[in-house]
Amino acid sequence: MKKVILLAVALVATFTASAQVTINNVKVEKTLTFEGQDLMLNGAGLREKLWYDLYVGALYTTVKSGDGNTLVDADLPMAITLDITDEKVTQEKMKDAVTSGFEDSCSSKERKAIEKEINTFIGFFKDAIVKGDEFQIAYMPGKGTSVSKNGKLIGTIAGLEFKRGLFGIWLGDDPADEDLKEGMLGKS
């Protein structure tokens, strides 16, 4: 118990004393700038499956919130970063996870309405994914959701409805990982 308390104190000290927090050896910055818009770290966490630590996910917003549904529905600038931490994450597994994620975050009617956008997004994962890759998924009102890999823009998909479905994968009622959602919402 004493070790857990010391670890928690050390983590808080690291988070508050520096410009970043470290999760699973990934340095998560406290701020991110997207198209001239400063975003602050809302929260971050680790995506785990079985005994694998797949990636570190971080959510950046203009207004901090602990309510996933509010953030999913918000027409405000925000971004999610995914830092791949395990070689088990491949392009095929990412495509499968995204497909499954949209099934969990959207009704069949909602998926049908954004089917073209979902397919475009899945197409962004055509190149190999390796440990150390970082994806940035950033939404800008009036422009859409831009996806970058390792700092290079892959593409942008217009529409708030697509953003809602996509961000719902991590922040919705049936998220990919409940602990990661809690971390992104600043609750863990």
ZILIN-V556433 format. One record per pair of residues at least 24 apart in sequence whose ideal C-beta (glycine too) atoms are under 10 Angstrom apart, sorted by the first residue. I is the first residue (numbers start at 1). J is the second residue. Records with the same first field share a line. If there is no record, write none. Layout:
I=J / J
This chain:
15=41 / 44
20=44
21=56 / 58
22=56
23=53 / 56 / 57 / 58 / 83 / 85 / 183
24=48 / 53 / 54 / 55 / 56 / 83 / 85 / 86
25=53 / 56 / 83 / 85
26=53 / 55 / 56 / 57 / 58 / 81 / 82 / 83 / 84 / 85 / 132 / 134
27=56 / 83
28=56 / 57 / 58 / 60 / 81 / 83 / 183
29=58 / 60 / 81
30=58 / 60
31=60
32=58 / 59 / 60 / 61 / 78 / 79 / 81 / 136 / 138
33=60 / 79
34=60 / 77 / 78 / 79 / 136 / 138 / 139 / 140 / 146 / 148
35=77 / 138 / 140 / 143 / 146
36=77 / 140
37=62 / 76 / 77 / 78 / 79 / 138 / 140 / 141
38=62 / 77
39=63 / 76 / 77 / 78 / 79 / 138
40=64
41=81 / 184 / 186
42=66 / 71 / 78 / 79 / 80 / 171 / 183 / 184 / 185 / 186
43=180 / 181 / 182 / 183 / 184 / 185 / 186 / 187 / 188
44=80 / 81 / 83 / 180 / 183 / 184 / 186 / 188
45=170 / 177 / 178 / 179 / 180 / 181 / 182 / 183 / 184 / 185 / 186 / 187 / 188
46=83 / 85 / 177 / 179 / 180 / 183 / 188
47=82 / 83 / 84 / 85 / 86 / 89 / 97 / 170 / 175 / 176 / 177 / 179 / 180 / 181 / 183
48=86 / 177 / 179 / 180
49=86 / 88 / 89 / 93 / 97 / 176 / 177
50=88
52=85 / 86 / 87 / 88 / 89
53=85 / 86 / 88
54=82 / 84 / 85 / 86 / 88 / 89 / 93 / 94 / 97 / 131 / 176 / 177 / 180
55=81 / 82 / 83 / 84 / 85 / 86 / 89 / 94 / 129 / 131 / 133 / 134 / 135 / 177 / 180
56=81 / 82 / 83 / 84 / 85 / 134 / 180 / 183
57=81 / 82 / 83 / 135 / 137 / 170 / 176 / 177 / 180 / 181 / 183 / 184
58=82 / 83 / 134 / 136 / 180 / 183 / 184
59=137 / 167 / 170 / 171 / 180 / 181 / 183 / 184 / 185 / 186
60=136 / 138 / 184
61=184 / 186
64=185 / 186
65=171 / 185 / 186
66=182 / 184 / 185 / 186 / 187
67=171 / 185
68=167 / 168 / 170 / 171 / 172 / 173 / 175 / 181 / 182 / 184 / 185 / 187
69=164 / 168 / 171 / 172 / 173
70=171 / 185
71=164 / 167 / 168 / 170 / 171 / 172 / 184 / 185
72=105 / 163 / 164 / 165 / 166 / 167 / 168 / 169 / 170 / 171 / 172 / 173
73=160 / 163 / 164 / 167 / 168 / 171
74=139 / 141 / 160 / 163 / 164 / 167
75=139 / 141 / 142 / 160 / 163 / 164
76=139 / 140 / 141
77=138 / 139 / 140 / 141 / 143
78=137 / 138 / 139 / 140 / 141 / 145 / 163 / 167 / 171
79=136 / 137 / 138 / 139 / 140 / 145 / 146 / 148 / 167
80=135 / 136 / 137 / 138 / 139 / 145 / 166 / 167 / 169 / 170 / 171 / 184
81=134 / 135 / 136 / 137 / 138 / 148
82=129 / 133 / 134 / 135 / 136 / 137 / 149 / 170
83=131 / 132 / 133 / 134 / 135 / 136
84=129 / 130 / 131 / 132 / 133 / 134 / 135 / 149
85=131 / 132 / 133
86=131
87=129 / 130 / 131 / 132
88=131
89=129 / 130 / 131 / 133
90=125 / 128 / 129 / 130
91=122 / 124 / 125 / 126 / 127 / 128 / 129 / 130
92=125 / 129
93=125 / 129
94=122 / 124 / 125 / 129 / 133 / 135
95=121 / 122 / 123 / 124 / 125 / 126 / 129
96=122 / 125
97=125 / 169 / 176
98=122 / 124 / 125 / 166 / 169 / 176
100=169 / 176
101=165 / 166 / 168 / 169 / 170 / 172 / 174 / 175 / 176
102=162 / 165 / 166 / 168 / 169
103=169 / 174
104=168 / 169 / 172 / 173 / 174 / 175 / 176
105=164 / 165 / 166 / 167 / 168 / 169 / 170 / 171 / 172 / 173 / 174 / 175 / 176
106=161 / 162 / 164 / 165 / 166 / 168 / 169 / 172
107=165
110=161 / 162 / 164 / 165 / 168
111=165
113=159 / 161 / 162 / 165
114=157 / 159 / 161 / 162 / 163 / 164 / 165 / 166
116=157 / 159 / 162
117=144 / 145 / 157 / 158 / 159 / 161 / 162 / 163 / 165 / 166
118=157 / 162 / 165 / 166
120=147 / 155 / 156 / 157 / 162
121=145 / 147 / 154 / 155 / 157 / 162 / 165 / 166
123=154 / 155
124=148 / 149 / 154 / 155 / 157
125=149 / 154
126=154
127=154
137=163 / 166 / 167 / 169 / 170
138=163
139=163 / 164 / 166 / 167
